[in-house]
Amino acid sequence: MVNYVTERYIEECLAENSPLRTAVRQAKFPDAFLGAYGSRLAARPWFIAESDLREFADDLMEFFDLLVSVPQRLFDGDLRRYCAALGIDDRRAALMCRGSTGRPARYGRADVYRDAHSFRLLEFNIGSELGGADRAVMNHALLGVDEFRSFAEEHRLSFMDTGVEVANALRTIVAPVSGDREPVVAMLEGPGGLAKYGNLATAFQEVMKFAGLDVRLGEAQDVTNRNGKIHLDGTPIDMVLRYFSVDQICADPNGEAVLEPFLRAHDAGTTVLYTGMDSGLFANKGALAFLSDPCSRAVFSAAELALIDRVLPWTRALVSGPTQMNDETVDLLDYCRANRDRLILKPRAGFGGVGTVVGWESTDREWSHALVSCADQAYIVQQKVDPQPEPVCDPETGEVDNWIAAWSFFLTEEGYAGSSHIRSIRYGAGSIIGQSAYPPPRTTGVFSFPRERD
């Protein structure tokens, strides 16, 4: 059900010569933000009751703790056995387990849909390789438009600036190295990463600069280790904000040698590596399947099981053989064939939707082939979540169409860090899977209001 603030916004957009309808076009955005997102801006922000955001954010904080407890609860704390169960090969496992305490830094972005009743988790991106922390720029820019600012004041709209929250969290983590001075942070991509994602990195750098944080851009192979401290272009670095992945390290036959200076500096306390490679152990979607699997339920309390069921849709590792469904044992692949229109296949590792197969967008033949090809090959299968459609007024035509959105919830060690990142597409145009999807998702921000009207 659409909330009253959204209804009111659409009503005002439909008024003749409505300036609110074109608020996004009137807004003044920083250059780097426009370079990264200017062609993909949605026609309006999303609105939600603050209590709805906070309730789900509280659930996600507890869910994170459950997720990272899986190796201890199910594998007696043996990370190598946990990796083997996820299908992680020995080389990657060695890199991710080195120095791990079993609990990664709480830094991540939960991607969720909101159905007719509540938010539901699609995946949990745990680790520093996150996009979207810069999107509150949209909120700030809209508040610079007189008509939108008046609307925001009337409905007491507010937002949490994820960029500011992230900058503050990074300052706290690097403080043992930087002391009382402002730290120097290097945001490092993998080899070739800046050529591919440089505009996004520059937009993030711009937001960090506005928050007072000095962030330099580079790639993992660009650094040197001088006297035990990481340097980039001759500048001593207090924190490496890691945007290179274990897969990128393993793509290089000498990848361990590339990673070693970061690990040595981190262990010596001269340059913080944030986040550690162990974050990938829990960003792996197979970890979600462990929580959803009925074979695991005995190790969780009744309250924990209620949390899992509230947050996570039905999710299973895609393996050949029997599974438990509603007190009945069924063959998993047969179940998936019979329920194509309600299921989606996802690789356990990776990002951007690469390798994802959407059952309801496939033919029976395509789906059956995908099941056979992906079974026992490090995939999960997850139940479809039907996102609640929201009305959007086209600034050109004035026509109103329904759109759907993927929401993001950011978490840091400081706690909930905002949801100012929406990816949306027109209802019926497909699924929101990665930025390479067609049509490409539109991006916008989120404003909250105090509560639903009685």
Secondary structure, DSSP 8 states (H G I E B T S, - for coil): ---HHHHHHHHHHTSTT-SGGGHHHH----HHHHHHHGGGB-SS-EEEEHHHHHHHHHHHHHHHHHHHTHHHHHHTT-HHHHHHHHT--HHHHHHHHTT--SS--S-EEEEEEE-SSSEEEEEEEESS----TTTHHHHHHHTTSHHHHHHHHHTT-B---HHHHHHHHHHHHHHHHHTTS--EEEEEE-TTHHHHHHHHHHHHHHHHHHTT-EEEEEEGGGEEEETTEEEETTEE-SEEEEE--HHHHHHSTTHHHHHHHHHHHHHHTSSEEES-GGGHHHHSTHHHHHHH-GGGGGGS-HHHHHHHHHH---EEE--SSEEEETTEEEEHHHHHHHTGGGEEEEESS-STTTT-EEGGGS-HHHHHHHHHHHTTSSEEEEE------EEEE-TTT--EEEEEEEEEEEEETTEE-----EEEEETTS-----TTSSS--EEE-EEEESS---
